[in-house]
Amino acid sequence: MTSRRSRSPQDKKALSYLLDRRNCYGENAKSSRKAIPFRKTRENRESRRKAAQDLSLLPRLDEVSEAVTESSVRHDVYRVGGWQKVADASLRDHVKMQDKRRERRDRAV
């Protein structure tokens, strides 16, 4: 059994500041539980709708356009550059922002 090096409280705190995250987007933090699945669902729906529209045009297209359309549908071209989740800020950055706000507020008073 390998023995792990025990960390000092200062090391634990530094590691916590690096790894812990805070939601500082400005919205209600609990709304992300519903908003993220909704956005993913909407993105999937849009992709399927665009693919279905393109596939419905296939009988009226020439061979070259038909091949390009089939390829783009097969490779899911519509998803490229779509909606993506944004990572929360690290605790270190979040605390820095809070300190800056506190300084500005104290100077204004």
N, CA and C atoms as an extended XYZ file, in Angstrom:
327
Properties=species:S:1:pos:R:3:atomname:S:1:resname:S:1:resid:I:1 pbc="F F F"
N         0.837       -1.175        0.000 N   MET     1
C         0.000        0.000        0.000 CA  MET     1
C         0.885        1.241        0.000 C   MET     1
N         0.596        2.160       -0.890 N   THR     2
C         1.408        3.371       -0.968 CA  THR     2
C         0.888        4.408        0.012 C   THR     2
N         1.798        5.122        0.590 N   SER     3
C         1.384        6.161        1.527 CA  SER     3
C         1.309        7.489        0.790 C   SER     3
N         0.230        8.164        0.970 N   ARG     4
C         0.068        9.479        0.341 CA  ARG     4
C         0.686       10.536        1.221 C   ARG     4
N         1.260       11.511        0.573 N   ARG     5
C         1.834       12.625        1.304 CA  ARG     5
C         0.684       13.462        1.851 C   ARG     5
N         0.656       13.688        3.140 N   SER     6
C        -0.421       14.487        3.706 CA  SER     6
C        -0.173       15.950        3.385 C   SER     6
N        -1.234       16.652        3.093 N   ARG     7
C        -1.115       18.058        2.709 CA  ARG     7
C        -1.312       18.955        3.924 C   ARG     7
N        -0.604       20.044        3.905 N   SER     8
C        -0.772       21.019        4.972 CA  SER     8
C        -2.076       21.785        4.719 C   SER     8
N        -2.629       22.424        5.718 N   PRO     9
C        -3.849       23.207        5.505 CA  PRO     9
C        -3.672       24.289        4.435 C   PRO     9
N        -2.460       24.867        4.356 N   GLN    10
C        -2.215       25.897        3.347 CA  GLN    10
C        -2.252       25.290        1.936 C   GLN    10
N        -1.685       24.076        1.790 N   ASP    11
C        -1.722       23.396        0.497 CA  ASP    11
C        -3.150       23.038        0.112 C   ASP    11
N        -3.919       22.583        1.088 N   LYS    12
C        -5.314       22.236        0.825 CA  LYS    12
C        -6.097       23.463        0.369 C   LYS    12
N        -5.852       24.578        1.008 N   LYS    13
C        -6.551       25.815        0.658 CA  LYS    13
C        -6.172       26.261       -0.752 C   LYS    13
N        -4.885       26.197       -1.086 N   ALA    14
C        -4.435       26.589       -2.421 CA  ALA    14
C        -5.048       25.681       -3.487 C   ALA    14
N        -5.095       24.385       -3.212 N   LEU    15
C        -5.689       23.444       -4.142 CA  LEU    15
C        -7.182       23.705       -4.299 C   LEU    15
N        -7.838       24.035       -3.210 N   SER    16
C        -9.257       24.356       -3.252 CA  SER    16
C        -9.514       25.578       -4.120 C   SER    16
N        -8.681       26.599       -4.002 N   TYR    17
C        -8.843       27.800       -4.808 CA  TYR    17
C        -8.679       27.503       -6.294 C   TYR    17
N        -7.855       26.530       -6.632 N   LEU    18
C        -7.653       26.179       -8.041 CA  LEU    18
C        -8.783       25.318       -8.594 C   LEU    18
N        -9.247       24.342       -7.810 N   LEU    19
C       -10.158       23.338       -8.330 CA  LEU    19
C       -11.636       23.655       -8.132 C   LEU    19
N       -11.999       24.350       -7.062 N   ASP    20
C       -13.397       24.648       -6.802 CA  ASP    20
C       -13.897       25.687       -7.790 C   ASP    20
N       -15.170       25.615       -8.139 N   ARG    21
C       -15.764       26.511       -9.123 CA  ARG    21
C       -16.953       27.239       -8.520 C   ARG    21
N       -17.229       28.440       -9.069 N   ARG    22
C       -18.382       29.221       -8.638 CA  ARG    22
C       -19.117       29.724       -9.874 C   ARG    22
N       -20.430       29.672       -9.827 N   ASN    23
C       -21.262       30.165      -10.909 CA  ASN    23
C       -21.386       31.673      -10.742 C   ASN    23
N       -20.742       32.428      -11.609 N   CYS    24
C       -20.793       33.881      -11.507 CA  CYS    24
C       -21.357       34.485      -12.789 C   CYS    24
N       -22.236       33.740      -13.439 N   TYR    25
C       -22.791       34.189      -14.707 CA  TYR    25
C       -23.795       35.316      -14.513 C   TYR    25
N       -24.392       35.400      -13.345 N   GLY    26
C       -25.334       36.476      -13.071 CA  GLY    26
C       -26.774       36.020      -13.049 C   GLY    26
N       -27.033       34.772      -13.349 N   GLU    27
C       -28.383       34.240      -13.289 CA  GLU    27
C       -28.545       33.446      -12.008 C   GLU    27
N       -29.762       33.018      -11.780 N   ASN    28
C       -30.034       32.136      -10.659 CA  ASN    28
C       -29.270       30.833      -10.885 C   ASN    28
N       -28.480       30.423       -9.925 N   ALA    29
C       -27.632       29.238      -10.093 CA  ALA    29
C       -28.468       27.980      -10.288 C   ALA    29
N       -29.647       27.939       -9.700 N   LYS    30
C       -30.489       26.744       -9.802 CA  LYS    30
C       -31.135       26.625      -11.185 C   LYS    30
N       -31.204       27.729      -11.915 N   SER    31
C       -31.865       27.671      -13.220 CA  SER    31
C       -31.054       26.868      -14.229 C   SER    31
N       -29.774       26.692      -13.981 N   SER    32
C       -28.931       25.932      -14.913 CA  SER    32
C       -29.386       24.485      -15.022 C   SER    32
N       -29.979       23.972      -13.955 N   ARG    33
C       -30.444       22.582      -14.009 CA  ARG    33
C       -31.488       22.393      -15.092 C   ARG    33
N       -32.304       23.421      -15.334 N   LYS    34
C       -33.321       23.321      -16.376 CA  LYS    34
C       -32.842       23.925      -17.688 C   LYS    34
N       -32.054       24.981      -17.626 N   ALA    35
C       -31.663       25.699      -18.831 CA  ALA    35
C       -30.721       24.875      -19.706 C   ALA    35
N       -29.779       24.179      -19.108 N   ILE    36
C       -28.808       23.415      -19.900 CA  ILE    36
C       -29.489       22.291      -20.679 C   ILE    36
N       -30.320       21.452      -20.046 N   PRO    37
C       -31.014       20.430      -20.843 CA  PRO    37
C       -31.933       21.032      -21.903 C   PRO    37
N       -32.564       22.163      -21.586 N   PHE    38
C       -33.437       22.810      -22.572 CA  PHE    38
C       -32.643       23.261      -23.788 C   PHE    38
N       -31.500       23.884      -23.572 N   ARG    39
C       -30.688       24.367      -24.700 CA  ARG    39
C       -30.161       23.210      -25.535 C   ARG    39
N       -29.753       22.116      -24.866 N   LYS    40
C       -29.275       20.958      -25.610 CA  LYS    40
C       -30.409       20.364      -26.455 C   LYS    40
N       -31.603       20.295      -25.867 N   THR    41
C       -32.758       19.767      -26.585 CA  THR    41
C       -33.092       20.640      -27.786 C   THR    41
N       -33.073       21.958      -27.584 N   ARG    42
C       -33.383       22.883      -28.669 CA  ARG    42
C       -32.363       22.752      -29.801 C   ARG    42
N       -31.097       22.612      -29.441 N   GLU    43
C       -30.044       22.455      -30.450 CA  GLU    43
C       -30.269       21.176      -31.258 C   GLU    43
N       -30.609       20.071      -30.577 N   ASN    44
C       -30.862       18.807      -31.276 CA  ASN    44
C       -32.067       18.931      -32.199 C   ASN    44
N       -33.125       19.584      -31.703 N   ARG    45
C       -34.331       19.769      -32.498 CA  ARG    45
C       -34.035       20.560      -33.769 C   ARG    45
N       -33.280       21.652      -33.630 N   GLU    46
C       -32.940       22.470      -34.791 CA  GLU    46
C       -32.128       21.664      -35.806 C   GLU    46
N       -31.199       20.874      -35.321 N   SER    47
C       -30.373       20.066      -36.212 CA  SER    47
C       -31.225       19.055      -36.973 C   SER    47
N       -32.126       18.379      -36.275 N   ARG    48
C       -32.994       17.398      -36.935 CA  ARG    48
C       -33.925       18.070      -37.936 C   ARG    48
N       -34.439       19.244      -37.586 N   ARG    49
C       -35.354       19.961      -38.475 CA  ARG    49
C       -34.634       20.376      -39.770 C   ARG    49
N       -33.420       20.897      -39.642 N   LYS    50
C       -32.670       21.305      -40.829 CA  LYS    50
C       -32.328       20.091      -41.702 C   LYS    50
N       -31.973       18.983      -41.063 N   ALA    51
C       -31.647       17.776      -41.826 CA  ALA    51
C       -32.880       17.273      -42.559 C   ALA    51
N       -34.029       17.289      -41.894 N   ALA    52
C       -35.258       16.817      -42.534 CA  ALA    52
C       -35.638       17.716      -43.711 C   ALA    52
N       -35.451       19.019      -43.563 N   GLN    53
C       -35.752       19.939      -44.662 CA  GLN    53
C       -34.852       19.660      -45.857 C   GLN    53
N       -33.570       19.460      -45.606 N   ASP    54
C       -32.643       19.189      -46.712 CA  ASP    54
C       -32.957       17.855      -47.387 C   ASP    54
N       -33.301       16.847      -46.576 N   LEU    55
C       -33.597       15.537      -47.153 CA  LEU    55
C       -34.886       15.575      -47.967 C   LEU    55
N       -35.807       16.450      -47.614 N   SER    56
C       -37.045       16.535      -48.383 CA  SER    56
C       -36.813       17.139      -49.772 C   SER    56
N       -35.700       17.860      -49.935 N   LEU    57
C       -35.371       18.459      -51.233 CA  LEU    57
C       -34.612       17.514      -52.168 C   LEU    57
N       -34.177       16.376      -51.668 N   LEU    58
C       -33.347       15.468      -52.461 CA  LEU    58
C       -33.938       15.087      -53.819 C   LEU    58
N       -35.229       14.765      -53.925 N   PRO    59
C       -35.743       14.358      -55.243 CA  PRO    59
C       -35.630       15.453      -56.307 C   PRO    59
N       -35.560       16.716      -55.893 N   ARG    60
C       -35.518       17.816      -56.862 CA  ARG    60
C       -34.106       18.287      -57.186 C   ARG    60
N       -33.082       17.690      -56.572 N   LEU    61
C       -31.709       18.153      -56.773 CA  LEU    61
C       -30.982       17.317      -57.821 C   LEU    61
N       -29.947       17.896      -58.407 N   ASP    62
C       -29.107       17.124      -59.320 CA  ASP    62
C       -28.173       16.237      -58.502 C   ASP    62
N       -27.399       15.400      -59.169 N   GLU    63
C       -26.590       14.396      -58.481 CA  GLU    63
C       -25.528       15.008      -57.564 C   GLU    63
N       -24.872       16.055      -58.020 N   VAL    64
C       -23.808       16.673      -57.221 CA  VAL    64
C       -24.381       17.303      -55.955 C   VAL    64
N       -25.457       18.063      -56.103 N   SER    65
C       -26.086       18.697      -54.939 CA  SER    65
C       -26.641       17.649      -53.991 C   SER    65
N       -27.160       16.582      -54.547 N   GLU    66
C       -27.701       15.501      -53.728 CA  GLU    66
C       -26.596       14.867      -52.877 C   GLU    66
N       -25.435       14.630      -53.484 N   ALA    67
C       -24.311       14.028      -52.759 CA  ALA    67
C       -23.824       14.962      -51.648 C   ALA    67
N       -23.746       16.258      -51.930 N   VAL    68
C       -23.305       17.228      -50.919 CA  VAL    68
C       -24.298       17.277      -49.765 C   VAL    68
N       -25.589       17.277      -50.090 N   THR    69
C       -26.631       17.335      -49.052 CA  THR    69
C       -26.586       16.088      -48.180 C   THR    69
N       -26.493       14.931      -48.798 N   GLU    70
C       -26.429       13.686      -48.015 CA  GLU    70
C       -25.201       13.677      -47.109 C   GLU    70
N       -24.079       14.136      -47.635 N   SER    71
C       -22.849       14.164      -46.844 CA  SER    71
C       -22.979       15.106      -45.654 C   SER    71
N       -23.551       16.286      -45.883 N   SER    72
C       -23.684       17.246      -44.776 CA  SER    72
C       -24.647       16.733      -43.712 C   SER    72
N       -25.695       16.046      -44.133 N   VAL    73
C       -26.633       15.482      -43.154 CA  VAL    73
C       -25.964       14.355      -42.380 C   VAL    73
N       -25.228       13.508      -43.097 N   ARG    74
C       -24.584       12.369      -42.454 CA  ARG    74
C       -23.523       12.809      -41.450 C   ARG    74
N       -22.798       13.875      -41.764 N   HIS    75
C       -21.716       14.337      -40.894 CA  HIS    75
C       -22.170       15.391      -39.892 C   HIS    75
N       -23.459       15.644      -39.823 N   ASP    76
C       -24.028       16.555      -38.824 CA  ASP    76
C       -23.377       17.937      -38.874 C   ASP    76
N       -23.320       18.511      -40.055 N   VAL    77
C       -22.667       19.795      -40.271 CA  VAL    77
C       -23.357       20.913      -39.497 C   VAL    77
N       -24.652       20.782      -39.260 N   TYR    78
C       -25.411       21.856      -38.610 CA  TYR    78
C       -25.002       22.067      -37.163 C   TYR    78
N       -24.436       21.057      -36.534 N   ARG    79
C       -24.053       21.171      -35.128 CA  ARG    79
C       -22.755       21.940      -34.924 C   ARG    79
N       -21.972       22.101      -35.957 N   VAL    80
C       -20.678       22.759      -35.837 CA  VAL    80
C       -20.893       24.196      -35.378 C   VAL    80
N       -20.236       24.560      -34.282 N   GLY    81
C       -20.343       25.923      -33.774 CA  GLY    81
C       -21.636       26.210      -33.058 C   GLY    81
N       -22.345       25.199      -32.619 N   GLY    82
C       -23.613       25.392      -31.929 CA  GLY    82
C       -23.423       25.805      -30.488 C   GLY    82
N       -24.481       25.700      -29.718 N   TRP    83
C       -24.465       26.110      -28.317 CA  TRP    83
C       -23.517       25.214      -27.514 C   TRP    83
N       -22.763       25.828      -26.597 N   GLN    84
C       -21.869       25.068      -25.723 CA  GLN    84
C       -21.973       25.602      -24.309 C   GLN    84
N       -21.786       24.722      -23.364 N   LYS    85
C       -21.754       25.155      -21.975 CA  LYS    85
C       -20.475       25.939      -21.726 C   LYS    85
N       -20.547       26.863      -20.785 N   VAL    86
C       -19.379       27.653      -20.402 CA  VAL    86
C       -19.011       27.262      -18.978 C   VAL    86
N       -17.748       27.010      -18.761 N   ALA    87
C       -17.300       26.579      -17.440 CA  ALA    87
C       -17.480       27.694      -16.417 C   ALA    87
N       -17.761       27.316      -15.194 N   ASP    88
C       -17.845       28.287      -14.110 CA  ASP    88
C       -16.454       28.810      -13.800 C   ASP    88
N       -16.403       29.943      -13.124 N   ALA    89
C       -15.120       30.562      -12.781 CA  ALA    89
C       -14.492       29.820      -11.605 C   ALA    89
N       -13.173       29.785      -11.567 N   SER    90
C       -12.505       29.151      -10.437 CA  SER    90
C       -12.729       30.001       -9.195 C   SER    90
N       -12.648       29.382       -8.061 N   LEU    91
C       -12.884       30.086       -6.802 CA  LEU    91
C       -11.889       31.230       -6.638 C   LEU    91
N       -10.659       31.037       -7.077 N   ARG    92
C        -9.640       32.079       -6.978 CA  ARG    92
C       -10.066       33.329       -7.751 C   ARG    92
N       -10.532       33.133       -8.998 N   ASP    93
C       -10.977       34.268       -9.808 CA  ASP    93
C       -12.226       34.912       -9.224 C   ASP    93
N       -13.110       34.078       -8.702 N   HIS    94
C       -14.351       34.591       -8.117 CA  HIS    94
C       -14.052       35.478       -6.901 C   HIS    94
N       -13.135       35.048       -6.067 N   VAL    95
C       -12.779       35.823       -4.876 CA  VAL    95
C       -12.101       37.136       -5.288 C   VAL    95
N       -11.264       37.091       -6.325 N   LYS    96
C       -10.626       38.320       -6.816 CA  LYS    96
C       -11.674       39.326       -7.287 C   LYS    96
N       -12.687       38.829       -8.023 N   MET    97
C       -13.746       39.727       -8.494 CA  MET    97
C       -14.512       40.333       -7.322 C   MET    97
N       -14.795       39.510       -6.313 N   GLN    98
C       -15.500       40.019       -5.135 CA  GLN    98
C       -14.684       41.095       -4.439 C   GLN    98
N       -13.384       40.875       -4.317 N   ASP    99
C       -12.525       41.871       -3.670 CA  ASP    99
C       -12.513       43.187       -4.446 C   ASP    99
N       -12.436       43.112       -5.772 N   LYS   100
C       -12.459       44.324       -6.593 CA  LYS   100
C       -13.764       45.081       -6.405 C   LYS   100
N       -14.877       44.356       -6.415 N   ARG   101
C       -16.172       45.000       -6.211 CA  ARG   101
C       -16.241       45.664       -4.846 C   ARG   101
N       -15.722       44.975       -3.841 N   ARG   102
C       -15.745       45.502       -2.470 CA  ARG   102
C       -14.918       46.786       -2.382 C   ARG   102
N       -13.749       46.799       -3.039 N   GLU   103
C       -12.901       47.996       -3.032 CA  GLU   103
C       -13.597       49.162       -3.708 C   GLU   103
N       -14.225       48.916       -4.864 N   ARG   104
C       -14.937       49.992       -5.571 CA  ARG   104
C       -16.100       50.527       -4.723 C   ARG   104
N       -16.805       49.619       -4.086 N   ARG   105
C       -17.943       50.024       -3.265 CA  ARG   105
C       -17.486       50.847       -2.071 C   ARG   105
N       -16.364       50.446       -1.453 N   ASP   106
C       -15.859       51.162       -0.283 CA  ASP   106
C       -15.322       52.532       -0.666 C   ASP   106
N       -14.726       52.648       -1.875 N   ARG   107
C       -14.228       53.948       -2.327 CA  ARG   107
C       -15.360       54.910       -2.607 C   ARG   107
N       -16.480       54.374       -3.079 N   ALA   108
C       -17.620       55.219       -3.457 CA  ALA   108
C       -18.308       55.813       -2.218 C   ALA   108
N       -18.186       55.144       -1.092 N   VAL   109
C       -18.878       55.613        0.131 CA  VAL   109
C       -18.136       56.692        0.815 C   VAL   109
